[in-house]
Amino acid sequence: MEMVLRYQEQRLDALRAEHAAAIARTREQETVVDRLTQSFRSVNEEYRVRKAHGMTVADAMGYDLMLRTQEKEIQAAAKALEELRRVEDQKREAVIAAKRDKATIEKLKEKKLDAYHKQEQKNEEQMIDEFVSAARVVSRMAH
């Protein structure tokens, strides 16, 4: 029972580490998405300002191409973020399941320990009863 409990603890520790790593990857990807989105907004604002003051067709096409490229990058980064969040959720669920398994093993261990203590108490009571009975028999024989 103790070996199973140690295994469950090791498994839980490993799953917690995996979950923490998944959270870190998700946060990093959120930063990437935020940075790309901010860059898109900045370029788009610059484009609107320059367009309001007049610009060449070539410059407008360049901005348009840059903005479309950035949109694709944002979409790809957002898709990667969704996948990382899915993995993070899976890892969290695995940690929860491992905690549940460990708690079940601990409860079972407690029940077995309680049963063991009760059996020990019964054995001690039986030995005392036998000792008292033997003492009575010896006491009667002595008289």
C-alpha positions in Angstrom: 0.0 0.0 0.0 2.8 2.4 0.9 4.5 1.7 -2.5 1.3 2.5 -4.3 0.9 5.7 -2.3 4.5 6.8 -3.1 3.9 6.0 -6.8 0.8 8.2 -6.7 2.7 11.0 -5.1 5.5 10.8 -7.7 2.9 10.7 -10.5 1.1 13.7 -9.0 4.4 15.7 -8.7 5.3 14.9 -12.3 1.8 15.9 -13.5 2.0 19.2 -11.5 5.4 19.9 -13.1 3.9 19.2 -16.6 0.9 21.4 -15.8 3.2 24.3 -14.6 5.2 24.0 -17.8 2.0 24.0 -19.9 0.9 27.2 -18.0 4.2 28.8 -18.7 4.0 28.0 -22.4 0.5 29.4 -22.6 1.5 32.6 -20.9 4.4 33.0 -23.3 2.1 32.5 -26.3 -0.4 35.0 -24.8 2.5 37.5 -24.7 3.3 36.7 -28.4 -0.3 37.2 -29.4 -0.5 40.5 -27.5 2.8 41.7 -29.0 1.6 40.8 -32.5 -1.8 42.5 -31.9 -0.1 45.6 -30.6 2.2 45.7 -33.6 -0.8 45.3 -35.9 -2.6 48.2 -34.2 0.5 50.4 -34.4 1.1 49.7 -38.1 -2.6 50.2 -38.8 -2.7 53.5 -37.0 0.4 54.6 -38.8 -1.3 53.6 -42.1 -4.4 55.6 -41.3 -2.4 58.7 -40.4 -0.3 58.5 -43.5 -3.3 57.8 -45.7 -5.1 60.8 -44.2 -2.1 63.0 -45.2 -1.8 61.4 -48.6 0.5 58.6 -49.7 1.6 56.8 -52.9 -0.3 53.8 -54.2 2.9 51.8 -53.7 3.1 52.8 -50.0 -0.6 51.9 -49.5 0.0 48.5 -51.1 3.0 48.0 -48.9 1.0 48.8 -45.8 -1.9 46.6 -47.0 0.5 43.7 -47.5 2.2 44.2 -44.2 -1.2 44.3 -42.4 -2.4 41.1 -44.1 0.8 39.4 -43.2 0.5 40.5 -39.6 -3.2 39.3 -39.5 -2.0 35.9 -40.7 0.7 35.8 -38.0 -1.9 36.8 -35.3 -4.3 34.1 -36.5 -1.5 31.5 -36.4 -0.3 32.6 -33.0 -3.9 32.6 -31.7 -4.4 29.1 -33.1 -1.2 28.0 -31.3 -2.5 29.6 -28.1 -5.8 27.7 -28.4 -3.9 24.5 -28.6 -1.7 25.4 -25.7 -4.7 26.2 -23.6 -6.3 22.8 -24.6 -3.1 21.1 -23.5 -3.0 23.1 -20.3 -6.6 22.1 -19.6 -5.7 18.4 -20.2 -2.8 18.7 -17.8 -5.0 20.3 -15.1 -7.6 17.5 -15.5 -4.8 15.0 -15.1 -3.6 16.7 -11.9 -7.1 16.7 -10.6 -7.5 13.0 -11.4 -4.2 12.1 -9.8 -5.1 14.0 -6.6 -8.4 12.1 -6.5 -6.5 8.8 -7.0 -4.0 9.7 -4.3 -6.8 10.7 -1.9 -8.6 7.4 -2.6 -5.4 5.4 -1.8 -4.9 7.5 1.4 -8.5 6.7 2.5 -8.0 3.1 1.8 -4.7 3.1 3.8 -6.5 4.8 6.7 -9.3 2.2 6.6 -6.8 -0.6 6.6 -4.8 1.0 9.4 -8.0 1.4 11.4 -9.0 -2.2 10.8 -5.5 -3.3 11.8 -5.7 -1.3 15.1 -9.2 -2.7 15.8 -7.9 -6.3 15.2 -4.9 -5.6 17.4 -7.2 -4.3 20.2 -9.3 -7.4 19.9 -6.3 -9.6 20.1 -5.0 -7.8 23.2 -8.4 -8.1 24.8 -8.5 -11.8 24.0 -5.0 -12.3 25.5 -6.1 -10.4 28.6 -9.2 -12.5 28.9 -7.2 -15.7 28.5 -4.6 -14.4 31.1 -7.4 -13.6 33.5 -9.0 -17.0 33.0 -5.7 -18.8 33.4 -5.0 -16.8 36.5 -8.4 -17.8 38.0 -7.7 -21.4 37.2 -4.3 -21.3 38.8 -5.8 -19.4 41.8 -8.5 -22.1 42.2 -6.0 -24.9 42.0 -3.9 -23.2 44.6 -6.7 -23.3 47.2 
